[in-house]
Amino acid sequence: MGAWDAEKLRDKGLDDGEILEANQIIGYFNYVNRCLNGLGVTIENDIVGFYANPDE
């Protein structure tokens, strides 16, 4: 993301606080998803990477 990205958001009516908030939320979800993927966390009927049970 560069300065021009923030400018485009400002052109759409967002202020700096809203841009910062969006940045923090997006960064948080990115972090959490990577942590869960790394731990092999799955939900029912969902397989992440190499964590499938070969006996099933």
N, C-alpha and C positions, 0 to 999 in steps of 0.2 A: 504494500500500500504506500502510495506517495502523497505528496501535498495535493496533487491534482484530484486524487480520489476524494479527499476531504472537501475540496472546493466544489466538486460535483454534488456532494451531499448538501453542502450549504446552499447551492443553487436550487435544490429541491425543498429548501425551507428548514433544514435541521440546523440547530445551533451547536456550538462546540460541546456543550454538556451532553446533548443527545448523541453526538458522534462518539464521545468518550464512553458513554454508557453502552452503546452498541458494540464498540471495540472490546470492552471488558466482558460483556456477555458472550460474544463470539469466541474470544480467547478462552474463557472458562469452559465452554462446551467442547472446544477443541482439546483442551488439556484433559478433561474428564474422559472423553471418548478414547483418547490415546492410552490413558491409564487403564481403562477397562479392557481395551483390546489387548494390551500387554499382559494383563492378568488372566486373559482367557474367559472373562465373564460373558455368559451367554444368557439368552432368554429362551423360553420353551420353543422348540422347533427352529432354533437359530444356531448356527455353528460359526464360530469366529476362527479363521485361520486353520491351524493345525490341531485344534482342540476337539475334533470329532472323536467319538468313542468307536474304535474299530470293531468292537464286539456287537454293536447294534446293527 
